[in-house]
Amino acid sequence: MEFKRKFGKNKESKPVKGLFLIILLIIAIFLWFNAESFLTALF
């Protein structure tokens, strides 16, 4: 019962923050894999 209540509380957390973090992670991965092409374009 206590576990269920805890789980329900966890589910109430802001989904917008999680979405923002996922988008930020995708951007970071994209930049990581395209860093070489960006550097050659800039310099």
Secondary structure as UniProt FT lines:
FT   HELIX           2..11
FT   HELIX           15..42
//
